[in-house]
Amino acid sequence: MNGTIKVIGGNKLKGKVTPIPNKNSIVAALPACILSNETITYKNVPKSTDVEKILQMLKLLGAKIDDSDYNNLKINCKNIHSYKIDPILGNQIRASILFAGPLLAKFGKAKIPLPGGCVLGKRSISAHIDAFQKAGVTVKVHKSFVEFVAPKELKKEYRIWQCEASVTATENIAMYATGINSEITIIDAASEPHVCDLITLLQNMGAEITGLGSNRLKIAGKLKLGSATFTPRPDFVDIAGYIVAAAVTGGEIIIKEGNIPDVMDGIISWFEKFGVVILKDKKDLLVRGISKLSMDGIKGDFPLAGDDLPKFVPRPWPGFPVDVLPVVAVLACKAKGRILLQNWMYESGLAFVKNLNEMGANIFICDPQRVIVSGPVKFKGGEIASPGVIQACMAIFLASLADSVTTTIHGVDILKRRYPNLFDIYKNLGANITVLN
């Protein structure tokens, strides 16, 4: 595992931060440019490793890209000449599957490597296969890649009731539907903020889509789409990380542009149950780590798993997002009481709590998808190997900041997939971080 840092914790983090743009919005919006022969402009794009890999894939397909300024990235796909994604690049990130929809719409075919990415259980592409097959697409899964072939004759209408409210499957079938001459209705569509960002981009390109923000999308496809500009909203996962950082270090952080009611209000309400103080100041959020954190099953207004045992269970949007669950585990470690955390979505999504236990946490592992966190604890630091999951590594990093101990974390380069300048930002807040390699 690449990348090692040494963290000396215990500093109260203070200052102002601007959260990164929503990573999941961008990795879906970039392949969408294939649907148009006109130039698509992307504002405020972070130079993360995932973004760079997607741009490389687009270049190999024949896209013309002006990436001299990531705040004003321009892509034109008029001369794309291939429906095959590079097998090496495509295997490295799971977002490569999002090329299937737009390539199918443009060429009637798509050949995508079986995607890699974070190690979070099996994470099959069954939701994608199910949705595309319901749209008449032939899907063949091979050992290292999957082939999609559009029907020769399209029906006037398709009705796709998804087997699950999959974010990427919703995005994939929506992009396909946008670029063909049919009407597709998606039932049990995902409605996360990044899905809405993509749908808004498609609408701005000229697509006729109703049901934005709901679990039912109706898309009337068009063979010719125009130019558009895409500006992603702030990443709620990054905002949640700053909230936890301020809470567990007893600091005070102003999160610029973090007050996004239709994205953050539900997340904030859950953090407030732990006693985190979050104030809204116009477009910003102010997080003050001044109160004692607690997990009170009686007074804390948590749902209960048993007598005096609160529970915390992520749900599809607008429920609490599963990507924020790892940092909630760190928050729970510093709070008084105990709580049941459940990750029903990924078989190994809570495996990282073993690393937190190595650092001094008191977490009982009931089974691979349920743990009971008891707190408060004082982390003891040590030498930790990060798991191959972005948000799990982020949780370990935040835990290393909480107490006056030294922690060496190996394998932190995975954080660059989402957070290109993470350590510099946290240093500016007062964190003591040394990059060793």
C-alpha positions as a Markdown table, in Angstrom:
| # | Residue | x | y | z |
|---|---|---|---|---|
| 1 | Met | 0.0 | 0.0 | 0.0 |
| 2 | Asn | 1.4 | 3.4 | -1.0 |
| 3 | Gly | 1.7 | 6.5 | 1.0 |
| 4 | Thr | 2.6 | 6.9 | 4.7 |
| 5 | Ile | 1.9 | 9.7 | 7.1 |
| 6 | Lys | 2.7 | 10.4 | 10.8 |
| 7 | Val | 0.1 | 12.2 | 12.8 |
| 8 | Ile | 0.6 | 13.7 | 16.2 |
| 9 | Gly | -3.0 | 14.2 | 17.4 |
| 10 | Gly | -4.6 | 16.3 | 20.2 |
| 11 | Asn | -4.6 | 19.7 | 18.4 |
| 12 | Lys | -7.9 | 21.5 | 18.4 |
| 13 | Leu | -8.6 | 22.1 | 14.7 |
| 14 | Lys | -9.7 | 25.7 | 13.9 |
| 15 | Gly | -10.2 | 27.7 | 10.8 |
| 16 | Lys | -12.2 | 28.0 | 7.6 |
| 17 | Val | -12.4 | 25.3 | 4.9 |
| 18 | Thr | -14.1 | 25.0 | 1.5 |
| 19 | Pro | -15.3 | 21.4 | 0.9 |
| 20 | Ile | -14.4 | 19.7 | -2.3 |
| 21 | Pro | -16.9 | 19.3 | -5.1 |
| 22 | Asn | -19.0 | 16.1 | -5.0 |
| 23 | Lys | -16.7 | 13.4 | -6.3 |
| 24 | Asn | -19.5 | 11.1 | -7.2 |
| 25 | Ser | -21.2 | 13.9 | -9.2 |
| 26 | Ile | -18.1 | 14.5 | -11.2 |
| 27 | Val | -17.3 | 10.8 | -12.0 |
| 28 | Ala | -20.8 | 10.4 | -13.5 |
| 29 | Ala | -21.0 | 13.8 | -15.2 |
| 30 | Leu | -17.7 | 13.3 | -17.1 |
| 31 | Pro | -18.8 | 10.3 | -19.2 |
| 32 | Ala | -22.1 | 12.1 | -20.0 |
| 33 | Cys | -20.2 | 14.3 | -22.4 |
| 34 | Ile | -20.1 | 11.4 | -24.9 |
| 35 | Leu | -23.8 | 12.0 | -25.5 |
| 36 | Ser | -23.2 | 15.3 | -27.3 |
| 37 | Asn | -21.2 | 16.4 | -30.2 |
| 38 | Glu | -21.0 | 19.9 | -28.7 |
| 39 | Thr | -18.5 | 21.0 | -26.0 |
| 40 | Ile | -19.4 | 20.4 | -22.4 |
| 41 | Thr | -17.7 | 22.6 | -19.8 |
| 42 | Tyr | -17.0 | 21.4 | -16.3 |
| 43 | Lys | -16.4 | 24.0 | -13.5 |
| 44 | Asn | -14.5 | 23.5 | -10.3 |
| 45 | Val | -13.2 | 20.0 | -11.0 |
| 46 | Pro | -10.7 | 18.6 | -8.4 |
| 47 | Lys | -7.5 | 17.1 | -9.7 |
| 48 | Ser | -8.2 | 13.7 | -8.0 |
| 49 | Thr | -6.8 | 10.5 | -9.3 |
| 50 | Asp | -10.2 | 9.2 | -10.2 |
| 51 | Val | -10.9 | 12.3 | -12.3 |
| 52 | Glu | -7.5 | 12.0 | -14.0 |
| 53 | Lys | -8.2 | 8.3 | -14.9 |
| 54 | Ile | -11.6 | 9.1 | -16.4 |
| 55 | Leu | -10.1 | 11.9 | -18.5 |
| 56 | Gln | -7.4 | 9.4 | -19.7 |
| 57 | Met | -10.2 | 7.0 | -20.7 |
| 58 | Leu | -12.0 | 9.7 | -22.6 |
| 59 | Lys | -8.8 | 10.7 | -24.5 |
| 60 | Leu | -8.2 | 7.1 | -25.5 |
| 61 | Leu | -11.8 | 7.0 | -26.9 |
| 62 | Gly | -11.0 | 10.1 | -29.0 |
| 63 | Ala | -12.3 | 12.9 | -27.0 |
| 64 | Lys | -10.7 | 16.4 | -27.3 |
| 65 | Ile | -10.0 | 17.7 | -23.9 |
| 66 | Asp | -8.7 | 21.1 | -22.8 |
| 67 | Asp | -7.5 | 20.4 | -19.2 |
| 68 | Ser | -5.2 | 23.4 | -18.9 |
| 69 | Asp | -7.5 | 24.7 | -16.2 |
| 70 | Tyr | -9.5 | 22.2 | -14.0 |
| 71 | Asn | -11.8 | 25.0 | -12.9 |
| 72 | Asn | -12.9 | 25.4 | -16.5 |
| 73 | Leu | -12.4 | 21.9 | -18.1 |
| 74 | Lys | -13.7 | 21.6 | -21.6 |
| 75 | Ile | -14.5 | 18.3 | -23.4 |
| 76 | Asn | -15.7 | 17.6 | -26.9 |
| 77 | Cys | -16.6 | 14.1 | -28.0 |
| 78 | Lys | -17.6 | 14.7 | -31.6 |
| 79 | Asn | -14.7 | 12.5 | -32.9 |
| 80 | Ile | -15.0 | 9.7 | -30.4 |
| 81 | His | -14.2 | 6.6 | -32.4 |
| 82 | Ser | -14.3 | 3.6 | -30.0 |
| 83 | Tyr | -16.9 | 1.9 | -27.7 |
| 84 | Lys | -14.2 | 0.0 | -25.8 |
| 85 | Ile | -12.8 | 1.3 | -22.5 |
| 86 | Asp | -9.1 | 0.7 | -21.8 |
| 87 | Pro | -8.9 | -2.5 | -19.8 |
| 88 | Ile | -6.1 | -1.4 | -17.5 |
| 89 | Leu | -7.6 | 2.0 | -16.6 |
| 90 | Gly | -11.1 | 0.7 | -16.5 |
| 91 | Asn | -10.2 | -2.0 | -14.0 |
| 92 | Gln | -8.7 | 0.5 | -11.6 |
| 93 | Ile | -11.9 | 2.4 | -10.7 |
| 94 | Arg | -15.5 | 1.4 | -10.3 |
| 95 | Ala | -16.7 | 4.5 | -12.1 |
| 96 | Ser | -15.6 | 3.0 | -15.4 |
| 97 | Ile | -19.0 | 1.1 | -15.5 |
| 98 | Leu | -20.6 | 4.6 | -16.0 |
| 99 | Phe | -19.3 | 4.6 | -19.6 |
| 100 | Ala | -21.7 | 1.9 | -20.6 |
| 101 | Gly | -24.8 | 4.0 | -20.9 |
| 102 | Pro | -23.4 | 6.9 | -23.0 |
| 103 | Leu | -21.3 | 4.5 | -25.2 |
| 104 | Leu | -24.4 | 2.4 | -25.8 |
| 105 | Ala | -26.4 | 5.4 | -26.8 |
| 106 | Lys | -23.7 | 6.6 | -29.2 |
| 107 | Phe | -22.5 | 3.4 | -30.8 |
| 108 | Gly | -25.1 | 0.8 | -29.9 |
| 109 | Lys | -22.3 | -1.2 | -28.2 |
| 110 | Ala | -20.1 | -0.9 | -25.1 |
| 111 | Lys | -17.2 | -3.0 | -23.9 |
| 112 | Ile | -16.3 | -2.2 | -20.3 |
| 113 | Pro | -13.7 | -3.9 | -18.1 |
| 114 | Leu | -15.1 | -5.4 | -14.9 |
| 115 | Pro | -14.6 | -2.5 | -12.6 |
| 116 | Gly | -12.3 | -2.2 | -9.6 |
| 117 | Gly | -12.2 | 0.4 | -6.9 |
| 118 | Cys | -12.7 | 0.2 | -3.1 |
| 119 | Val | -12.9 | -3.2 | -1.5 |
| 120 | Leu | -16.5 | -3.1 | -0.1 |
| 121 | Gly | -17.9 | -6.6 | -0.4 |
| 122 | Lys | -18.8 | -8.1 | -3.7 |
| 123 | Arg | -20.3 | -5.0 | -5.2 |
| 124 | Ser | -21.5 | -6.8 | -8.4 |
| 125 | Ile | -22.8 | -5.0 | -11.4 |
| 126 | Ser | -26.0 | -7.0 | -11.2 |
| 127 | Ala | -28.1 | -3.8 | -10.8 |
| 128 | His | -26.7 | -2.5 | -14.1 |
| 129 | Ile | -27.2 | -5.7 | -15.9 |
| 130 | Asp | -30.8 | -6.0 | -14.7 |
| 131 | Ala | -31.7 | -2.4 | -15.7 |
| 132 | Phe | -30.1 | -2.6 | -19.1 |
| 133 | Gln | -31.7 | -6.0 | -19.9 |
| 134 | Lys | -35.1 | -4.4 | -19.0 |
| 135 | Ala | -34.3 | -1.8 | -21.7 |
| 136 | Gly | -33.8 | -4.6 | -24.3 |
| 137 | Val | -30.0 | -4.5 | -24.1 |
| 138 | Thr | -28.1 | -7.8 | -24.5 |
| 139 | Val | -25.5 | -8.2 | -21.8 |
| 140 | Lys | -22.7 | -10.7 | -21.8 |
| 141 | Val | -20.3 | -11.0 | -18.9 |
| 142 | His | -16.9 | -12.4 | -19.6 |
| 143 | Lys | -14.0 | -13.2 | -17.3 |
| 144 | Ser | -12.5 | -9.7 | -17.4 |
| 145 | Phe | -15.0 | -7.5 | -19.2 |
| 146 | Val | -18.7 | -7.1 | -19.9 |
| 147 | Glu | -20.3 | -6.4 | -23.3 |
| 148 | Phe | -23.5 | -4.4 | -23.9 |
| 149 | Val | -25.4 | -4.5 | -27.2 |
| 150 | Ala | -28.4 | -2.3 | -27.8 |
| 151 | Pro | -31.5 | -3.7 | -29.5 |
| 152 | Lys | -31.6 | -3.2 | -33.3 |
| 153 | Glu | -35.2 | -2.0 | -33.1 |
| 154 | Leu | -36.1 | 0.1 | -30.1 |
| 155 | Lys | -39.5 | 0.0 | -28.5 |
| 156 | Lys | -41.4 | 3.2 | -28.1 |
| 157 | Glu | -41.4 | 2.9 | -24.3 |
| 158 | Tyr | -39.5 | 0.9 | -21.6 |
| 159 | Arg | -40.5 | 0.5 | -18.0 |
| 160 | Ile | -37.6 | -0.3 | -15.7 |
| 161 | Trp | -38.3 | -1.3 | -12.1 |
| 162 | Gln | -34.9 | -1.5 | -10.6 |
| 163 | Cys | -34.0 | -4.5 | -8.4 |
| 164 | Glu | -32.5 | -1.9 | -6.0 |
| 165 | Ala | -32.2 | 1.8 | -5.8 |
| 166 | Ser | -28.6 | 1.7 | -7.2 |
| 167 | Val | -27.0 | 5.1 | -7.7 |
| 168 | Thr | -24.7 | 4.1 | -10.5 |
| 169 | Ala | -27.3 | 1.9 | -12.2 |
| 170 | Thr | -29.8 | 4.8 | -12.2 |
| 171 | Glu | -27.1 | 7.1 | -13.6 |
| 172 | Asn | -26.1 | 4.6 | -16.3 |
| 173 | Ile | -29.6 | 3.9 | -17.5 |
| 174 | Ala | -30.5 | 7.6 | -17.4 |
| 175 | Met | -27.6 | 8.4 | -19.7 |
| 176 | Tyr | -28.5 | 5.6 | -22.1 |
| 177 | Ala | -32.1 | 6.7 | -22.1 |
| 178 | Thr | -31.2 | 10.4 | -22.8 |
| 179 | Gly | -29.4 | 9.5 | -26.0 |
| 180 | Ile | -31.8 | 7.1 | -27.7 |
| 181 | Asn | -35.2 | 7.6 | -29.5 |
| 182 | Ser | -37.4 | 6.0 | -26.8 |
| 183 | Glu | -39.1 | 6.9 | -23.6 |
| 184 | Ile | -37.8 | 5.1 | -20.5 |
| 185 | Thr | -39.3 | 5.2 | -17.0 |
| 186 | Ile | -37.1 | 4.2 | -14.1 |
| 187 | Ile | -38.9 | 3.1 | -11.0 |
| 188 | Asp | -37.0 | 2.9 | -7.6 |
| 189 | Ala | -34.5 | 5.3 | -9.0 |
| 190 | Ala | -31.8 | 6.6 | -6.7 |
| 191 | Ser | -32.2 | 10.2 | -5.8 |
| 192 | Glu | -28.9 | 11.1 | -4.1 |
| 193 | Pro | -27.5 | 14.6 | -4.6 |
| 194 | His | -25.0 | 13.4 | -7.2 |
| 195 | Val | -27.7 | 11.7 | -9.2 |
| 196 | Cys | -29.6 | 14.9 | -9.2 |
| 197 | Asp | -26.5 | 16.8 | -10.3 |
| 198 | Leu | -26.2 | 14.4 | -13.3 |
| 199 | Ile | -29.9 | 14.6 | -14.2 |
| 200 | Thr | -29.6 | 18.4 | -14.1 |
| 201 | Leu | -26.7 | 18.3 | -16.5 |
| 202 | Leu | -28.6 | 16.0 | -18.9 |
| 203 | Gln | -31.5 | 18.4 | -18.8 |
| 204 | Asn | -29.2 | 21.4 | -19.5 |
| 205 | Met | -27.9 | 19.4 | -22.5 |
| 206 | Gly | -31.5 | 19.3 | -23.8 |
| 207 | Ala | -32.9 | 16.0 | -22.4 |
| 208 | Glu | -36.5 | 15.8 | -21.4 |
| 209 | Ile | -36.6 | 14.4 | -17.9 |
| 210 | Thr | -39.2 | 14.6 | -15.2 |
| 211 | Gly | -39.1 | 13.4 | -11.6 |
| 212 | Leu | -35.8 | 15.1 | -10.5 |
| 213 | Gly | -35.1 | 14.2 | -6.9 |
| 214 | Ser | -37.8 | 11.5 | -6.7 |
| 215 | Asn | -37.7 | 7.7 | -7.1 |
| 216 | Arg | -39.4 | 7.8 | -10.4 |
| 217 | Leu | -37.7 | 9.3 | -13.5 |
| 218 | Lys | -39.3 | 9.6 | -16.9 |
| 219 | Ile | -36.8 | 10.2 | -19.7 |
| 220 | Ala | -37.8 | 11.1 | -23.3 |
| 221 | Gly | -34.6 | 10.4 | -25.3 |
| 222 | Lys | -33.1 | 12.7 | -27.9 |
| 223 | Leu | -30.7 | 11.8 | -30.6 |
| 224 | Lys | -29.1 | 15.2 | -30.6 |
| 225 | Leu | -28.0 | 17.0 | -27.4 |
| 226 | Gly | -26.3 | 20.3 | -27.1 |
| 227 | Ser | -23.6 | 22.0 | -25.1 |
| 228 | Ala | -23.9 | 22.7 | -21.4 |
| 229 | Thr | -21.9 | 23.8 | -18.3 |
| 230 | Phe | -21.7 | 21.5 | -15.2 |
| 231 | Thr | -20.9 | 22.9 | -11.8 |
| 232 | Pro | -20.9 | 20.2 | -9.0 |
| 233 | Arg | -22.3 | 21.0 | -5.6 |
| 234 | Pro | -20.1 | 20.6 | -2.5 |
| 235 | Asp | -19.4 | 17.1 | -1.3 |
| 236 | Phe | -21.5 | 16.2 | 1.7 |
| 237 | Val | -19.1 | 13.4 | 2.5 |
| 238 | Asp | -16.3 | 15.9 | 2.9 |
| 239 | Ile | -18.5 | 18.3 | 4.9 |
| 240 | Ala | -19.4 | 15.4 | 7.3 |
| 241 | Gly | -15.7 | 14.7 | 7.7 |
| 242 | Tyr | -15.1 | 18.3 | 8.9 |
| 243 | Ile | -18.0 | 18.1 | 11.3 |
| 244 | Val | -16.5 | 15.0 | 12.9 |
| 245 | Ala | -13.0 | 16.5 | 12.9 |
| 246 | Ala | -14.2 | 19.6 | 14.8 |
| 247 | Ala | -16.3 | 17.5 | 17.2 |
| 248 | Val | -13.6 | 14.9 | 18.2 |
| 249 | Thr | -10.8 | 17.5 | 18.5 |
| 250 | Gly | -12.8 | 20.1 | 20.4 |
| 251 | Gly | -12.1 | 22.6 | 17.7 |
| 252 | Glu | -14.1 | 25.1 | 15.7 |
| 253 | Ile | -14.4 | 24.9 | 11.9 |
| 254 | Ile | -16.3 | 27.1 | 9.5 |
| 255 | Ile | -17.4 | 25.1 | 6.4 |
| 256 | Lys | -17.8 | 27.6 | 3.6 |
| 257 | Glu | -20.9 | 27.0 | 1.4 |
| 258 | Gly | -21.7 | 24.0 | 3.6 |
| 259 | Asn | -25.2 | 25.1 | 4.4 |
| 260 | Ile | -27.1 | 23.3 | 1.6 |
| 261 | Pro | -30.6 | 22.5 | 3.2 |
| 262 | Asp | -31.8 | 19.9 | 0.7 |
| 263 | Val | -28.5 | 18.0 | 1.1 |
| 264 | Met | -27.2 | 18.6 | 4.6 |
| 265 | Asp | -30.3 | 19.1 | 6.9 |
| 266 | Gly | -30.9 | 15.4 | 7.4 |
| 267 | Ile | -27.2 | 14.6 | 8.0 |
| 268 | Ile | -26.9 | 17.5 | 10.4 |
| 269 | Ser | -29.9 | 16.3 | 12.4 |
| 270 | Trp | -28.2 | 12.9 | 13.0 |
| 271 | Phe | -25.0 | 14.5 | 14.1 |
| 272 | Glu | -26.9 | 16.7 | 16.5 |
| 273 | Lys | -28.2 | 13.6 | 18.2 |
| 274 | Phe | -24.6 | 12.9 | 19.3 |
| 275 | Gly | -24.5 | 16.4 | 20.8 |
| 276 | Val | -22.5 | 18.0 | 18.0 |
| 277 | Val | -23.1 | 21.8 | 17.9 |
| 278 | Ile | -23.7 | 22.9 | 14.3 |
| 279 | Leu | -24.7 | 26.5 | 13.6 |
| 280 | Lys | -26.0 | 27.8 | 10.2 |
| 281 | Asp | -24.6 | 31.2 | 9.1 |
| 282 | Lys | -26.1 | 32.1 | 5.8 |
| 283 | Lys | -24.4 | 29.8 | 3.3 |
| 284 | Asp | -21.8 | 28.5 | 5.8 |
| 285 | Leu | -21.8 | 26.0 | 8.7 |
| 286 | Leu | -20.0 | 26.6 | 12.0 |
| 287 | Val | -19.1 | 23.5 | 13.9 |
| 288 | Arg | -18.1 | 23.9 | 17.6 |
| 289 | Gly | -16.5 | 21.0 | 19.5 |
| 290 | Ile | -17.6 | 22.5 | 22.8 |
| 291 | Ser | -20.1 | 20.0 | 24.1 |
| 292 | Lys | -19.8 | 16.5 | 25.5 |
| 293 | Leu | -20.7 | 13.9 | 23.0 |
| 294 | Ser | -23.1 | 11.2 | 24.0 |
| 295 | Met | -25.2 | 8.3 | 22.6 |
| 296 | Asp | -28.2 | 8.3 | 25.0 |
| 297 | Gly | -30.8 | 5.8 | 24.0 |
| 298 | Ile | -33.4 | 7.6 | 26.2 |
| 299 | Lys | -32.6 | 11.3 | 25.9 |
| 300 | Gly | -30.7 | 11.3 | 22.6 |
| 301 | Asp | -33.8 | 10.6 | 20.4 |
| 302 | Phe | -32.1 | 7.7 | 18.7 |
| 303 | Pro | -34.1 | 4.7 | 17.4 |
| 304 | Leu | -33.4 | 1.7 | 19.6 |
| 305 | Ala | -32.1 | -1.8 | 18.9 |
| 306 | Gly | -32.7 | -2.9 | 22.5 |
| 307 | Asp | -33.0 | -1.5 | 26.0 |
| 308 | Asp | -30.8 | 1.5 | 26.2 |
| 309 | Leu | -29.0 | 0.5 | 22.9 |
| 310 | Pro | -29.4 | 3.2 | 20.3 |
| 311 | Lys | -28.9 | 2.1 | 16.7 |
| 312 | Phe | -27.6 | 4.0 | 13.6 |
| 313 | Val | -28.5 | 2.5 | 10.2 |
| 314 | Pro | -27.8 | 4.3 | 6.9 |
| 315 | Arg | -30.5 | 4.2 | 4.2 |
| 316 | Pro | -30.8 | 5.2 | 0.6 |
| 317 | Trp | -31.3 | 8.9 | 0.1 |
| 318 | Pro | -32.9 | 10.9 | 1.7 |
| 319 | Gly | -31.7 | 8.6 | 4.5 |
| 320 | Phe | -28.3 | 9.0 | 6.1 |
| 321 | Pro | -25.7 | 8.2 | 3.4 |
| 322 | Val | -23.6 | 5.0 | 3.9 |
| 323 | Asp | -20.4 | 6.7 | 2.8 |
| 324 | Val | -20.5 | 8.8 | 5.9 |
| 325 | Leu | -20.9 | 5.8 | 8.3 |
| 326 | Pro | -17.1 | 5.3 | 8.8 |
| 327 | Val | -16.6 | 8.8 | 10.3 |
| 328 | Val | -19.7 | 8.3 | 12.4 |
| 329 | Ala | -17.9 | 5.3 | 14.0 |
| 330 | Val | -15.1 | 7.6 | 15.0 |
| 331 | Leu | -17.5 | 10.1 | 16.4 |
| 332 | Ala | -19.2 | 7.3 | 18.4 |
| 333 | Cys | -15.8 | 6.2 | 19.8 |
| 334 | Lys | -15.5 | 9.7 | 21.4 |
| 335 | Ala | -19.1 | 9.8 | 22.8 |
| 336 | Lys | -20.4 | 8.6 | 26.1 |
| 337 | Gly | -22.5 | 5.5 | 25.9 |
| 338 | Arg | -22.8 | 2.7 | 23.3 |
| 339 | Ile | -24.5 | 2.4 | 19.9 |
| 340 | Leu | -25.2 | -0.3 | 17.3 |
| 341 | Leu | -23.9 | 0.6 | 13.8 |
| 342 | Gln | -25.2 | -1.4 | 10.9 |
| 343 | Asn | -23.9 | -1.4 | 7.3 |
| 344 | Trp | -26.4 | -3.6 | 5.5 |
| 345 | Met | -25.2 | -2.5 | 2.1 |
| 346 | Tyr | -21.7 | -3.9 | 1.9 |
| 347 | Glu | -20.6 | -7.2 | 3.4 |
| 348 | Ser | -17.2 | -5.9 | 4.5 |
| 349 | Gly | -18.2 | -2.2 | 4.9 |
| 350 | Leu | -17.4 | -2.3 | 8.7 |
| 351 | Ala | -14.1 | -4.3 | 8.5 |
| 352 | Phe | -12.1 | -1.1 | 9.2 |
| 353 | Val | -13.3 | -1.1 | 12.9 |
| 354 | Lys | -10.6 | -3.7 | 13.5 |
| 355 | Asn | -8.1 | -0.9 | 12.7 |
| 356 | Leu | -9.9 | 1.4 | 15.1 |
| 357 | Asn | -9.7 | -1.3 | 17.8 |
| 358 | Glu | -5.9 | -1.5 | 17.2 |
| 359 | Met | -5.9 | 2.3 | 17.9 |
| 360 | Gly | -7.7 | 1.8 | 21.2 |
| 361 | Ala | -11.4 | 1.8 | 20.3 |
| 362 | Asn | -13.9 | -0.4 | 22.1 |
| 363 | Ile | -15.9 | -1.9 | 19.3 |
| 364 | Phe | -17.6 | -5.3 | 19.6 |
| 365 | Ile | -18.1 | -7.0 | 16.2 |
| 366 | Cys | -21.4 | -8.8 | 16.2 |
| 367 | Asp | -21.1 | -9.9 | 12.6 |
| 368 | Pro | -19.6 | -8.5 | 9.4 |
| 369 | Gln | -22.4 | -5.9 | 9.1 |
| 370 | Arg | -23.1 | -5.0 | 12.7 |
| 371 | Val | -20.9 | -3.6 | 15.4 |
| 372 | Ile | -21.5 | -2.1 | 18.9 |
| 373 | Val | -19.3 | 1.0 | 19.7 |
| 374 | Ser | -18.7 | 1.9 | 23.3 |
| 375 | Gly | -17.3 | 5.2 | 24.4 |
| 376 | Pro | -15.7 | 7.5 | 25.2 |
| 377 | Val | -12.2 | 6.1 | 24.6 |
| 378 | Lys | -8.8 | 7.6 | 24.3 |
| 379 | Phe | -7.1 | 6.5 | 21.1 |
| 380 | Lys | -3.6 | 5.2 | 21.7 |
| 381 | Gly | -2.1 | 5.7 | 18.3 |
| 382 | Gly | 0.4 | 3.2 | 16.9 |
| 383 | Glu | 1.2 | 1.9 | 13.4 |
| 384 | Ile | -1.8 | 1.2 | 11.3 |
| 385 | Ala | -2.3 | -0.3 | 7.8 |
| 386 | Ser | -5.2 | 1.4 | 6.1 |
| 387 | Pro | -7.8 | -0.8 | 4.4 |
| 388 | Gly | -8.4 | -0.4 | 0.7 |
| 389 | Val | -11.5 | 1.8 | 1.1 |
| 390 | Ile | -11.4 | 5.6 | 0.9 |
| 391 | Gln | -13.8 | 6.4 | 3.7 |
| 392 | Ala | -12.4 | 3.7 | 6.0 |
| 393 | Cys | -9.0 | 5.3 | 5.6 |
| 394 | Met | -10.6 | 8.7 | 6.3 |
| 395 | Ala | -12.0 | 7.4 | 9.5 |
| 396 | Ile | -8.6 | 6.1 | 10.6 |
| 397 | Phe | -7.1 | 9.5 | 9.8 |
| 398 | Leu | -9.8 | 11.4 | 11.8 |
| 399 | Ala | -9.2 | 9.1 | 14.8 |
| 400 | Ser | -5.5 | 9.8 | 14.7 |
| 401 | Leu | -6.3 | 13.5 | 15.1 |
| 402 | Ala | -8.4 | 13.1 | 18.3 |
| 403 | Asp | -5.9 | 12.5 | 21.1 |
| 404 | Ser | -2.4 | 13.5 | 22.0 |
| 405 | Val | -0.7 | 10.4 | 20.6 |
| 406 | Thr | 1.3 | 9.5 | 17.5 |
| 407 | Thr | -0.1 | 7.4 | 14.8 |
| 408 | Thr | 1.6 | 6.2 | 11.6 |
| 409 | Ile | -0.8 | 5.3 | 8.9 |
| 410 | His | 0.3 | 3.3 | 5.8 |
| 411 | Gly | -1.7 | 3.2 | 2.6 |
| 412 | Val | -3.0 | 6.8 | 2.6 |
| 413 | Asp | -2.6 | 7.3 | -1.1 |
| 414 | Ile | -6.1 | 5.9 | -1.6 |
| 415 | Leu | -7.4 | 9.2 | -0.1 |
| 416 | Lys | -6.2 | 11.0 | -3.2 |
| 417 | Arg | -9.0 | 9.3 | -5.2 |
| 418 | Arg | -11.4 | 11.7 | -3.5 |
| 419 | Tyr | -9.3 | 14.2 | -1.6 |
| 420 | Pro | -6.4 | 15.6 | -3.7 |
| 421 | Asn | -5.2 | 18.1 | -1.1 |
| 422 | Leu | -6.4 | 16.6 | 2.2 |
| 423 | Phe | -3.3 | 16.8 | 4.3 |
| 424 | Asp | -2.5 | 20.4 | 3.4 |
| 425 | Ile | -6.1 | 21.4 | 4.3 |
| 426 | Tyr | -5.9 | 19.7 | 7.7 |
| 427 | Lys | -2.5 | 21.2 | 8.3 |
| 428 | Asn | -3.9 | 24.6 | 7.8 |
| 429 | Leu | -6.5 | 23.8 | 10.4 |
| 430 | Gly | -3.7 | 23.0 | 12.9 |
| 431 | Ala | -3.2 | 19.3 | 12.4 |
| 432 | Asn | 0.3 | 18.0 | 13.0 |
| 433 | Ile | 0.9 | 15.8 | 9.9 |
| 434 | Thr | 4.2 | 14.6 | 8.4 |
| 435 | Val | 4.1 | 12.9 | 5.0 |
| 436 | Leu | 6.8 | 10.2 | 5.2 |
| 437 | Asn | 6.5 | 8.9 | 1.6 |
